[in-house]
Amino acid sequence: MKNTFTRTMLFAAAAMTLGATVASAQFVSSKFKAEIPFAFQVGDQKFTAGSYSASVNVSIGGIRTLFIGHPDGSGKRVAMSTGIVSSAPGIATTDPKLVFRCGDSGCSLVQLWPGNGPGGLIFGSPKGSSVGTQKLAVIRLQTVLAD
């Protein structure tokens, strides 16, 4: 009985580790830079137009975090993704990009596609966003090689 329990626990631990590794493989150590020509929000955080560097990390628990700031390291802030989005089956997104929803109350980041797999990250719209006329703005990201 004890051996069965031990084997079951080891199997469960291995499965959780493998699952976390596979789930996070698309996002770990992704580093980018971009020129964003308009002011924008990520959640309730506001950013001015300008040059930005960004990195995406995934914790062992699967929490996807975006670190965004200026290339010199100043103004770095953290935003948590609210979920993931997948492209059509069998289609990998090769171009890393940011997708913004822009409307009467400004632009907010709604998706980040790292370009190394079939998935992207979703970010929630800020509180009080308008539901009037909206358009999408797509900003291409430049991948930065890891140190």
Order of alpha helices (4+ residues) and beta strands (2+ residues): alpha-beta-beta-beta-beta-beta-beta-beta-beta-beta-beta-beta-beta
